[in-house]
Amino acid sequence: TLPVLVHEAGYPVYAAFKKPKSQKCRGAVTEEDKTATVSQENYTLLKELDRGGLLYPTMFAVNAVAHNYVVAQELSKQAEFLKVPIQRQFVTELTVELLSTNETSDFDACEKGHKVSSC
C-alpha cells in the first residue's frame, strides 16, 4: 500500500509547484534524483507509471498525505464536521497544524519564509 500512497502524494506535490517556489520548498517535498534511492521499493509503482513527467514525492510529502487522509477519515465520522461550511480548508488547516507540531517534522519554513502550508 505504501507504493500507492507514494503515487497519490505525487499529485499534490505537482499541484503545489505549478507556481514556482523556492528550491528548499521543492527539496522538502520532491526527490530530485529520479533514481529515488530512499526506500527504493516504495517508488516501484511510480516508476512503472512514469513517462518522464511525474514528480517523486519525499517521504515527508507522503507522510503529509497520509496524515491528511487519516484526519479526513476521522472527521467524516463526526456529525459536527458535516456542518462545517468549508470542510476541505478545515481538514487542511488541522493537518498542517498536526504536521507542524509533530516533533519529527523536518520542515517548517524555507529561507524565503514559506510556511509548510504554502510550500
C-alpha positions in Angstrom: 0.0 0.0 0.0 2.9 2.4 0.5 3.7 2.5 -3.2 0.1 3.5 -3.9 0.4 6.2 -1.3 3.6 7.4 -2.8 1.8 7.7 -6.2 -1.1 9.5 -4.6 1.3 12.0 -2.9 2.7 12.9 -6.3 -0.3 14.9 -7.4 -0.4 17.4 -4.5 3.3 17.9 -5.0 2.8 18.5 -8.7 -0.1 20.9 -8.0 1.9 22.8 -5.4 4.6 23.5 -7.9 2.5 24.9 -10.8 3.6 28.2 -9.4 7.4 28.5 -8.8 8.6 28.1 -5.2 12.0 28.2 -3.6 14.4 25.3 -4.0 14.2 24.5 -0.3 10.4 24.1 -0.6 10.8 22.0 -3.7 13.5 19.9 -2.0 11.4 19.3 1.1 8.6 17.6 -0.9 10.3 16.1 -4.0 13.1 13.7 -4.7 15.5 15.4 -7.0 17.1 12.2 -8.1 14.6 10.1 -10.0 16.5 7.0 -9.0 14.7 7.5 -5.7 17.3 5.9 -3.5 15.3 6.3 -0.3 13.2 3.2 0.2 13.5 2.1 -3.4 10.7 -0.3 -3.2 8.2 2.5 -2.3 8.8 4.0 -5.7 8.2 0.9 -7.8 4.6 1.8 -8.8 5.6 5.4 -9.6 8.5 4.3 -11.7 6.2 1.9 -13.7 3.7 4.7 -14.3 6.3 7.5 -15.0 6.7 8.5 -18.7 9.1 11.3 -17.7 6.8 13.9 -16.1 5.9 12.6 -12.7 7.4 14.2 -9.6 8.7 11.8 -6.9 7.5 12.9 -3.5 9.7 12.7 -0.5 8.6 10.6 2.5 7.7 13.9 4.2 5.2 14.6 1.5 3.9 11.1 1.6 3.5 11.4 5.4 1.6 14.7 4.9 -0.8 13.0 2.5 -1.3 10.1 4.9 -1.9 12.5 7.8 -4.5 14.4 5.7 -6.2 11.1 4.8 -6.5 10.0 8.4 -7.7 13.4 9.6 -10.4 13.5 6.8 -11.5 9.9 7.6 -11.8 10.5 11.3 -13.6 13.9 10.9 -16.0 12.5 8.4 -17.4 10.2 11.2 -18.3 13.3 13.3 -21.7 14.9 12.8 -20.3 18.3 13.7 -17.8 18.1 10.9 -20.5 17.6 8.3 -21.9 21.0 9.3 -18.6 22.8 8.7 -19.0 25.1 5.6 -15.5 24.7 4.1 -14.6 21.2 5.0 -11.5 20.9 2.8 -10.0 24.0 4.3 -10.8 22.8 7.8 -9.1 19.4 7.2 -6.1 21.1 5.6 -5.6 23.5 8.4 -5.9 20.8 11.0 -3.4 18.6 9.1 -0.9 21.4 8.8 -1.2 22.1 12.5 -0.6 18.4 13.3 2.4 18.2 11.0 3.9 21.5 12.2 3.6 20.5 15.9 5.0 17.0 15.2 8.5 16.8 16.6 9.6 14.5 13.7 8.7 17.1 11.1 11.9 18.2 9.3 10.4 21.2 7.6 8.6 24.3 8.8 9.9 27.3 6.7 12.4 27.9 4.0 14.8 30.8 3.5 12.1 32.8 1.7 9.7 32.4 4.6 7.3 29.9 3.0 5.4 28.0 5.7 4.6 24.3 5.4 1.0 25.3 4.4 2.2 27.3 1.4 5.1 25.2 0.2 
